[in-house]
Amino acid sequence: RMRGNVGSRVRLAIGRAGEPEPLLFDLQRSEVHVHTVRAEPMRGGYGYVRITQFSDSTPADLDTALAGLTAGGTHALRGLVLDLRGNPGGVLEAAVGVADEFLESGVIVRAEGRTPDARFEMDATSGDALGGAPLVVLVDGGSASGSEIVAGALRDHGRAALMGERTFGKGSVQTVIPLRDGQALKLTTSKYFTPSGASIHERGIQPDVVLANLPRAPETPPATMAADTAVQAALQYLRDRSLGAQLARAAAPR
């Protein structure tokens, strides 16, 4: 009942502890923009990006965040930590768009169901926002659905290493079928599969590197994530990969 056209008004009566009577607020309706992406530069030329859920604006917000970390593309990142801990999913197309940011080509997700419209495949388009720089994805038991699609696609294509805990295992698609009298039936119509053909549902994804006693990503993030032990482990992994590449180049015959 609070929804309405942009610019119209709605009056709310709010009951609040310590107030003897409801408080009245006259509000003007507007579009709601949910900010789902938070970015932070890390020492040594690395970056950190946390995505709390996947909304319609998430891919564009990710573009903005990466542009901020790279000073508009003038300074390339040496590596990125993508934090999907506690991310329950959201809009499928937004999750596919996030995975596409880091993939040049190939399948991102495939769905199988009984009917033709329940079977589909979504592919990556050319262009890697990191230019091939290494990527670590942090996951935990609260990473579900869209988070698992992103993590599975990046891992299956060899684009990222997964660190943390086994993911939740929500790999099904529900369709809402309207019924009479304003009721509806929510029916499972498809199941997701990663590019390698693995089913996510009720299995989850086992990370490449398991972190014991993994801290939960805080609902209200602190001023900096530098003290987060999982983030520090991911950064160390990126530094080790960078060092290995440097040693390989130095050892190569001239």
Residue pairs with C-beta under 8 A, 6 or more apart in sequence:
2 10
2 12
3 29
4 10
4 29
5 29
6 29
6 30
6 31
7 28
7 29
7 30
8 28
8 29
9 26
9 27
9 28
9 29
10 26
10 27
10 29
11 24
11 25
11 26
11 27
12 24
12 25
12 27
13 22
13 23
13 24
14 22
14 23
14 24
14 25
15 22
15 23
16 22
16 23
33 57
34 53
34 55
34 57
35 57
35 61
36 51
36 52
36 53
36 54
36 55
36 57
36 58
36 61
36 90
37 49
37 50
37 51
37 52
37 58
37 61
37 62
37 64
37 65
38 49
38 50
38 52
38 65
38 221
39 47
39 48
39 49
39 50
39 65
39 66
39 68
39 69
40 47
40 48
40 49
40 224
40 225
41 47
41 48
41 69
42 48
42 81
42 226
42 231
42 235
43 226
44 78
44 235
44 239
45 75
45 77
45 78
46 77
46 78
46 79
46 80
46 81
46 235
46 238
46 239
47 66
47 69
47 70
47 77
47 79
47 80
47 81
48 80
48 81
48 83
48 225
48 231
49 62
49 65
49 66
49 69
49 80
49 81
49 82
49 83
50 83
50 217
50 221
50 225
51 58
51 62
51 82
51 83
51 84
51 87
51 98
51 147
52 86
52 87
53 87
53 88
53 89
53 90
53 146
54 87
54 89
54 90
54 91
54 92
54 94
54 95
54 98
54 146
54 147
55 90
55 91
55 94
56 91
56 93
56 94
57 94
58 90
58 91
58 94
58 95
58 97
58 98
59 94
59 97
59 98
59 100
59 101
62 97
62 98
62 101
62 129
63 101
63 129
66 101
66 129
66 130
67 73
69 77
69 80
70 76
70 77
76 130
76 131
76 133
77 130
77 133
78 133
78 134
78 238
78 242
79 130
79 133
79 134
79 135
79 136
79 235
79 238
79 239
79 241
79 242
80 130
80 133
80 134
80 135
80 136
80 238
81 136
81 138
81 231
81 234
81 235
81 238
82 135
82 136
82 137
82 138
82 150
82 160
83 137
83 138
83 217
83 225
83 231
84 137
84 138
84 139
84 143
84 147
84 150
84 151
85 138
85 139
85 140
85 142
85 143
85 164
85 214
85 216
85 217
85 230
86 140
86 142
86 143
86 216
86 217
86 219
87 142
87 143
87 144
87 146
87 147
88 142
88 144
88 145
88 147
88 168
89 95
89 144
89 145
89 146
89 147
89 148
89 170
90 145
90 146
91 146
92 109
92 146
92 149
92 173
94 146
95 109
95 145
95 146
95 147
95 149
95 150
96 108
96 109
96 122
96 149
98 150
99 108
99 109
99 124
99 149
99 150
99 153
99 154
100 108
100 124
100 125
101 128
101 129
102 128
102 129
102 130
102 135
102 154
102 159
102 160
103 124
103 128
103 153
103 154
103 157
103 159
104 124
104 126
104 127
104 128
105 123
105 124
105 125
105 126
106 123
106 124
106 157
106 195
107 121
107 122
107 123
107 124
107 153
107 195
108 122
108 123
108 124
108 149
108 153
108 195
109 121
109 122
109 149
109 152
109 153
109 192
109 193
109 194
109 195
110 120
110 121
110 122
110 192
110 193
110 194
110 195
110 197
111 118
111 119
111 120
111 121
111 173
111 190
111 191
111 192
111 193
112 118
112 119
112 190
112 191
112 193
113 119
113 173
113 189
113 190
113 191
114 189
115 189
118 173
118 175
118 189
118 190
119 190
120 190
124 153
134 160
134 161
134 238
134 241
134 242
135 154
135 159
135 160
135 161
136 160
136 161
136 162
136 163
136 234
136 237
136 238
137 150
137 151
137 154
137 155
137 160
137 161
137 162
137 163
138 163
138 164
138 217
138 230
138 231
138 234
139 147
139 148
139 151
139 162
139 163
139 164
139 165
139 167
139 205
139 207
140 164
140 165
140 167
140 214
140 216
140 217
141 165
141 166
141 167
141 168
141 204
142 168
142 216
143 151
143 164
143 167
143 168
144 167
144 168
144 169
144 170
145 168
145 170
145 171
147 167
148 167
148 168
148 169
148 170
148 171
148 192
148 200
148 204
148 205
149 192
149 194
149 200
151 160
151 162
151 167
151 205
152 194
152 195
152 196
152 198
152 200
152 205
153 159
153 194
153 195
154 160
154 162
155 161
155 162
155 194
155 205
155 208
156 194
156 195
156 196
156 198
157 195
161 208
161 209
161 237
162 205
162 207
162 208
162 209
163 207
163 208
163 209
163 210
163 211
163 230
163 233
163 234
163 237
164 207
164 209
164 210
164 211
164 214
164 230
165 207
165 210
165 211
165 214
166 204
166 205
166 206
166 207
167 200
167 204
167 205
168 204
169 200
169 201
169 202
169 203
169 204
170 200
170 201
171 191
171 192
171 193
171 199
171 200
171 201
171 202
171 203
172 188
172 190
172 191
172 192
172 201
173 188
173 189
173 190
173 191
173 192
174 186
174 187
174 188
174 189
175 186
175 187
175 188
175 189
176 184
176 185
176 186
177 184
177 185
177 186
177 187
178 184
179 185
191 199
191 200
191 201
192 199
192 200
192 201
193 199
193 200
194 200
194 205
198 205
209 233
209 237
211 229
211 230
211 233
214 230
215 228
215 229
215 230
217 228
225 231
226 232
